[in-house]
Amino acid sequence: MATIIQIILSILTSVIVLINGIFGIGNSGDGKVDDFKVTTYLRGDNVYSVADLNPEDFDIITDLIIFECATFNNKGEVEYDEAKMERVMSAVRTVIGDRDIHITLNLLGPSANTNSNVWREQMNAQSKEHNKAFKSGVLEENIIEVLEKYGFDGVHFDYEYPLTNKAWYHYNRFLVSLGRELGDDYTLGVATSTWNMKFTYKAISVVDTFELMTYDFVDANGKHATYEDTVAQIKEIKNKGVPASKINIGLPFYSRPTDLSAYWYGYNSCYDKMTADGWYHCDEINKDFWFNTPEIISQKTQYGIDNGFGGVMIWHYSCDLPATHEDSLLRAIGETTESNY
């Protein structure tokens, strides 16, 4: 019986995605949006006081996603450390002041309950725990409770990765249910990748922003998330049914080695040791890194503006220099958007 149900779900999901592609809005040519977003993830583990934030940055940033401050378990309960949440939000609100910046809470879900070292098996085990939460019937209410308590403007999900059609079925159903409960009071956003988008038409209609993770890949020369490869990836999603105006193009403010081994170096720790075209060699681990320079970041931002995308998304805030610094990546975004609006 379970096998038959899975086959039916697989067929239904494939058909829905196909219909989305046929009738969905394309990802280019929609015209420049009026409210181009500059969204950044802010890791809560990096914020201990206002000194960890640069006030001038928030003259450029329009949307802030608070990361590492809350999770949900497989029972649909939202979990967080109150002291940490209050510390982060106090610093954020103090630095932002009276600026009109949209602040959302990112929620990570339950971890995989498996001893497997195989990535796909880990993701499938993770999805089983997520499915329990999505079917709990209480997650929606619990999310709204924490949003109200801390005055958030919305919620974001960073679900990596639903791989099976069953996982997508439960994820899409939950997004629709949550979107209905949030109504016009709060926004709903999701992180997603170009190769793994199986959102249904109903889910797309209730999600306000799709944070496109166009990073963590290298070209034949080991360059991380080049402009050319990023554009090529973006073009692959034109038949997924998601309007360009809802998509924020992901910009890496970090780099990984040419072999994509498990090292993540922030731009601000290497910018003054890089070659003019973005290369940095770390003697300590004997590995090479290629960074997106301010010029590359500007090119990607301009591409988003010219092709009707909703904005850009930064991973992550603490990897950059202050926007007042001439080599700041955020400054490059600000100068690009200012010249267009």
N, C-alpha and C positions, 0 to 999 in steps of 0.2 A: 504493500500500500504506500509506504513512504517513497519508494522509488517512482511509482506512478505520479504521486503528487509533485515530486521534484521535477519530473519530465514536463508536467503541465505548467509548473511555474517557469521552467526554462523557456518553454515555447511562448508563454504569455509575455515574459520579460523581453524576449527577442523581438516579438511583434510590436510591443509598445515602443521600444527604442527605435525601431524602424519607422514607425508612424511619426514619432517625434522628429526624426531626421527629415522626413518628407514635408511635414507641415510646420516644423519649427522655424524660428527666425534665424537667419544666417549669422555668422560671426564677423562679418565685415560689411562695409558699405551702408551701415545704418545711419551714418552721419555723426558728427562730433556731439557727445553728450554735454549737457549744460553744467552738470555737477560732477566733474571728473574727480574721483576719490583718490586720496593718497592714504592708504591703509597700512598700518604696521602692527605686527605682533609684538607685544611687550611681555617678556618673560618675568613672572613674578619673583623668581629666584634671584633676579638681578636688581631688584628694587628694594632698598632698605631705607632710603630717605629721599628728599627732594634733590639731594646732591647727585643722585644717579640719573637725573633727567635734565635735559637742556631746554629751558623755556622757549628759546627761539625756534626749536624744532617744531613746536606746536603752532607756529605761524604757517607751516607747510602741511603738516599732518591734518587730515580731516576726520579720520576714523581710527580708533584704537581698539585692538583685540587683546584683552587681558588673558594671558596664558599661564599655565602652571599654578592656578589658584583654586581650581575646583574640578571635581570628577563626579562620575556617577557609577554606582555598582550595579550588579545584575538584578537587584531587586527594585531598581528604579529610584534609589535614594541618592540625592545629591550630597556629596561629602566635601568639606573644606575646613581649613584651619582659620578660625575667626580672626585670630591675631594677625596672621599673614594677610588675609583679605583686607582687613582694616588698615594695615600698614601700607600696602600697595595703593589702595584706593585713596588714602589720605594724601600720599605723595603725588599721585596723579592729579587729583582735583586741585591741590595747592598750586602745582605748576601750570595747569591748564587755565586756571582762573576763570574769567568770563568768556573765554573762547567757546564757540559753538562746535564742539568736537563730539562725535558719536562714539560712545563707549559700550562695547559688548563683552560678554563673558564667554570665554572658550571653555567647553566641557570635554574632557577626555573620558572615554568609557572604560569598562573593566578590561583587565589584561587577560591574555590567553591562559587557560587552565590546562597546560600541557608541558611535557618534558622534551618535546621534539625540538630538534635544532633546524628542521626544515622550514624555511620561511613560509611557504604556502600552507603547511600544516599549522603553523603558528597563527597565521591570519584566519584560517578557518575556525580554529579553536577560539580565537578572539571574537569572531562573529557569533558563535554560539552564545557567549556571555552577553554580547550586545543584544542579540535577539530576545533574550530573557528580559532585559531591561525595557526594550521597545514594546514588549507584550505585557508589561507589568500593569499598565493602566494608571500608574501613579507618577511616572517620570515627568509628564507634562506639567502637572500641578506643582510638583516639587521644584521644577525649573523656574516657574513663574514666581514662586515664593522667594527664591534667592534673588531673582532679578528685582523684585519689589523692595526687598530688604536693603539692598545696596544701591538702588537707583540706577541700574544698568539700563541701556537703551535697547538691548537685544541679546541674543545668544548665538554662539558659533559652535560648530562641531568639526573636529579634526579626526575623522574616522578613517584610519588606515589599517587595512583596506577591506571593504566587502568584496569578495572575489566570486562567490557563488551567486546564482540567481536567487536562491532562497534568502541569502543575506540581503541582497538588494530589495527583494520583495518586502521584508520586514522593515528595512531602513526607509524605503519610500513611503510605506504606510505610516510609519511613525512621523516622518517629516510633515505629511499632510495633516495628521492629527494634531501635532504641535502647532503648525501654522494656523490651524483653525482656532486653537486655544489662545495663541498670542494675539490674533486679530490685528488691529491697527495700533495696538499699544506698544508692541515690541517688534524688532526686526529679527529675521532668521537668516543665518549664513552658514555655509559649509565650505570646507577645504576639499579640493578634488584634484585629480590628475588627468591629463589628457587621454591616457590610455585606458582609464577605468571609470567611465562615466555612463551609468545606466539609470539615470534619473527618469522617472515617468513624467508625463505631461502635467499631472496634478502636483507632483512634488516640485517641479520647476516653477509652477505658478505661485507656490507659497514661499519659495526661497527667494530672498531679496538679493543676496550676493553669493557668488561662487568664487572662492579664492583659489586661483589656478596655480598649482605647485609646479611651475616651470623651472625646475632646478634639480640638482642631484643627478645630473647626467653629463657626460663628457663626449667630445668629438674624437675623431681619429688621432688628433694630436694631444689629447688629454685636457683640452680647454673646457672649463666648466660653464655650462649654460650660455653658450655664445648667442649673439643676436640672431644669427642665421638659423641655428638649430631651434631656438625658442620660437621664432616665427613659423618654422616648419611644423613644430608641434602644435602650435595654436591653430594652424590651418586644418589639422586633422580632426578638429572637433566641430567643424562647421555643420555637420549633419547630426549633431547630438541634440538639437532642439533647444539649446540654451541661448537666449538673446545675448548678444555681445554687450549690451548695456548693463547686464547683470554680472559680467565677468570682470574680475580684477586680475591682471597679469602679474604673476609672482616674480619678484626681483630678489636675487640672492645677495645679501650683504655679507656673505661668507664664501669660503671655497673649500673644496675637498681635493685631495691629491689626484694626480693624473690617473692613478690606478683605482680611484674611488674607495680606498681603504678607510678605515674608521677614524678619520681625523677631520675636525671641523675648525677651521681657522677664521676668526673674524677679520674683516677688512681693516678695521682700525688698529689691529696689532701688526699688520704687515705693510700698510700703504707706503711707508717711508723706506721700505727695503725692496720694493717691487721695481721691475724694469718699467720703462715707459709704456710698454704694451701689456702690462698686467701680470707678468711672471714673477714668482717668488720661490726661491729655493731654501728649504729648511735644512740646515746642516745637521741639526740634532737628530732628525729621523731620516735624513737623506732622501727627501721627497720634494717634488715640484708641485706648485699650486698655480692656477691661473684664475685671477679675479676679474669680476666685472668692474671696469674702471668708471669714473664719472661719465666719460664719453659713451660707453656702452649702456649705462643706465639711462642716460638721456635719450639715446636712440630707441630703446625699448619703450620708454615713456611716450615718445613722439609717435611711435607705431600705434600704441594704444589709443592715443588721442585721434590720430588720423583715421583709424578704422572703427571708431564708434564703440570702443570698449568702455566699461564703467569706471575703470581706474587701474591703479597698480597696487600691488600688495608687497610689503617688505617682510622678509624673514632674515634677521629680526632686528629690532631697534638697537639693542646694545652692541651690535657689531660695527656701528658707524661712528664717525667723528661728529662733533657738534656741527649743526648746519652753518654756523658762523665760520667754520674752517673752509678754506678754499678747496680742499680735496674731499669734502664731504659728499657722500653719495646722495643723501637726502637733499642737499643743496642743489645738486644737479637736477633732481626731480623738480624742485621748486622753481628753478630758473626756466625749465622747459615748460611747465604748466603756466607760469606767469607770462611767457611769451606767446601763449596760445589763447589766453582768456583775459 
